[in-house]
């Protein structure tokens, strides 16, 4: 099984979410997702200030064999993007949990409760 840190929340579409001390959330793709995609070669991030609905396409990651959409795990506005991963997409392959994609200010912090915990996400990833 892929690496699934217990301190994060997850989506069935393979995004991870970390609640920050200021109430914002950091979003990236899981280790399982980067493993399935293979060597990443291109990343397109959302614009800072963009408002996203839960489940809306927010970013795109492309590997040598596939392209995949990255979805907003909850509704909110984009407050930051990780330009470093645009310049070096392979950092997502090296450590999917350090190489975050974007940060959101949640429209409703309670929405985090609907996300999967590590055990539930592990079951989703194992079933694929």
C-alpha positions as CSV (number, residue, x, y, z in Angstrom):
1,X,0.0,0.0,0.0
2,X,1.1,3.6,-0.7
3,X,2.1,6.0,2.0
4,X,-1.0,7.4,3.7
5,X,-0.2,9.9,6.6
6,X,-2.7,9.7,9.4
7,X,-2.7,13.4,10.1
8,X,-4.2,14.4,6.7
9,X,-7.7,14.2,5.2
10,X,-8.4,12.7,1.8
11,X,-10.8,12.5,-1.1
12,X,-11.9,9.6,-3.2
13,X,-10.3,11.4,-6.2
14,X,-6.9,11.1,-4.5
15,X,-6.3,14.6,-3.1
16,X,-4.8,15.1,0.4
17,X,-5.8,18.0,2.6
18,X,-3.9,19.5,5.6
19,X,-5.7,21.9,7.9
20,X,-3.2,24.8,8.7
21,X,-3.1,26.7,12.0
22,X,-4.6,29.8,10.3
23,X,-7.7,27.9,9.2
24,X,-6.6,27.6,5.6
25,X,-6.0,24.2,3.9
26,X,-3.1,22.9,1.8
27,X,-4.0,20.5,-1.0
28,X,-1.9,18.1,-3.0
29,X,-2.2,14.7,-4.7
30,X,-1.6,11.5,-2.8
31,X,1.3,9.1,-3.0
32,X,-1.1,6.6,-4.6
33,X,-2.0,9.1,-7.3
34,X,1.5,10.0,-8.2
35,X,2.5,6.3,-8.3
36,X,-0.4,5.5,-10.6
37,X,0.4,8.5,-12.9
38,X,4.2,7.8,-13.1
39,X,6.8,10.4,-14.0
40,X,5.2,13.8,-13.8
41,X,6.2,16.3,-16.5
42,X,3.7,19.2,-16.4
43,X,1.6,20.8,-13.7
44,X,-1.1,23.5,-14.2
45,X,-2.2,25.3,-11.1
46,X,-5.3,27.5,-10.4
47,X,-5.0,31.3,-10.2
48,X,-4.7,32.9,-6.8
49,X,-8.0,34.5,-5.9
50,X,-10.1,32.0,-7.9
51,X,-13.1,30.7,-6.0
52,X,-13.7,26.9,-6.3
53,X,-16.7,24.8,-5.6
54,X,-16.1,21.4,-3.9
55,X,-15.3,18.9,-6.6
56,X,-14.5,21.5,-9.2
57,X,-11.4,21.0,-11.4
58,X,-8.7,23.1,-9.8
59,X,-5.4,21.9,-11.4
60,X,-4.0,19.5,-13.9
61,X,-1.1,17.1,-13.5
62,X,0.4,15.3,-16.5
63,X,2.8,12.4,-16.7
64,X,4.5,10.7,-19.5
65,X,1.5,8.3,-19.8
66,X,-1.6,10.3,-18.6
67,X,-3.1,13.6,-17.6
68,X,-5.3,13.9,-14.5
69,X,-7.5,16.6,-13.1
70,X,-7.0,17.7,-9.5
71,X,-10.2,18.7,-7.8
72,X,-11.0,21.1,-5.0
73,X,-11.7,18.9,-2.0
74,X,-13.9,21.6,-0.4
75,X,-15.3,25.0,-1.5
76,X,-13.1,28.0,-1.0
77,X,-10.8,30.6,-2.6
78,X,-7.3,29.9,-3.7
79,X,-4.8,31.9,-1.5
80,X,-1.5,30.5,-2.8
81,X,0.0,28.1,-5.3
82,X,3.3,26.2,-5.3
83,X,5.2,27.6,-8.3
84,X,8.1,25.3,-7.4
85,X,6.2,22.2,-8.6
86,X,5.5,23.9,-11.9
87,X,9.2,24.3,-12.4
88,X,10.1,20.8,-11.1
89,X,7.0,18.5,-11.4
90,X,9.2,15.5,-10.4
91,X,9.2,16.8,-6.8
92,X,5.6,15.3,-6.6
93,X,7.0,11.9,-7.5
94,X,9.7,12.3,-4.9
95,X,7.5,13.3,-2.0
96,X,3.8,13.8,-2.8
97,X,3.1,15.1,0.7
98,X,5.8,17.7,0.8
99,X,5.1,19.0,-2.8
100,X,1.7,20.7,-2.2
101,X,-0.2,22.2,-5.1
102,X,-2.4,25.0,-3.8
103,X,-3.9,26.5,-0.6
104,X,-7.5,27.3,0.0
105,X,-9.4,29.5,2.4
106,X,-12.4,27.3,3.1
107,X,-15.9,28.8,2.5
108,X,-17.1,26.5,5.3
109,X,-14.5,24.9,7.6
110,X,-17.1,22.3,8.6
111,X,-16.8,20.8,5.1
112,X,-13.5,19.2,6.2
113,X,-15.5,16.7,8.3
114,X,-16.9,15.1,5.1
115,X,-13.4,14.1,3.9
116,X,-11.9,10.7,4.4
117,X,-9.5,9.8,7.2
118,X,-6.3,7.8,6.4
119,X,-8.0,4.4,7.0
120,X,-10.9,5.1,4.8
121,X,-8.7,6.5,2.0
122,X,-6.4,3.5,2.3
123,X,-9.4,1.2,1.7
124,X,-10.3,3.3,-1.4
125,X,-6.7,3.2,-2.8
126,X,-6.4,-0.6,-2.1
127,X,-9.6,-1.3,-4.0
128,X,-8.2,0.1,-7.2
